[in-house]
Amino acid sequence: MKQTVIVGLVALIVGLGIGFLGGCITGNVVSEVESAGVVTAMEDFIQTKMAREGGTYSVEGRATQFDYLHDGISLKSDGLYVSCADFKDGKDVIDVDYYVKVENGQYEVVKEVFHKLNGEKVNSVMWQQ
């Protein structure tokens, strides 16, 4: 009985597209085309900000170094996509969330949130369009 319930729950979770990937919780299933658009928007935003800041990425006064983009992308009920990137400042790991929207077929970052410092929630909006 327990095994049947567990298998049923796993099937439900997979069927709904709910999971935990790369530190970001994913909700609605996001297509490969949508994922590519979100990733490109985030990469462009990060590269532009780093170029403006002399090769570092400022997070609330910290000159951090880009580490990597997380794999998970969530589609929120308001139509915004959310994904994360990690940055490093010495031994500190800083997780930044990016909110991306599609306007006229173009994906663009519209909000940047300092989400976590070393795994502890901060949730401080750094920039919003």
Secondary structure by P-SEA (a helix, b strand, c coil): caaaaaaaaaaaaaaacccccccccccccccaaaaaaaaaaaaaaaaaaaaaaccccccccccccccccccccccccccbbbbbbbbbcccbbbbbbbbbbbcccbbbbcbbbbccccccccccccccc
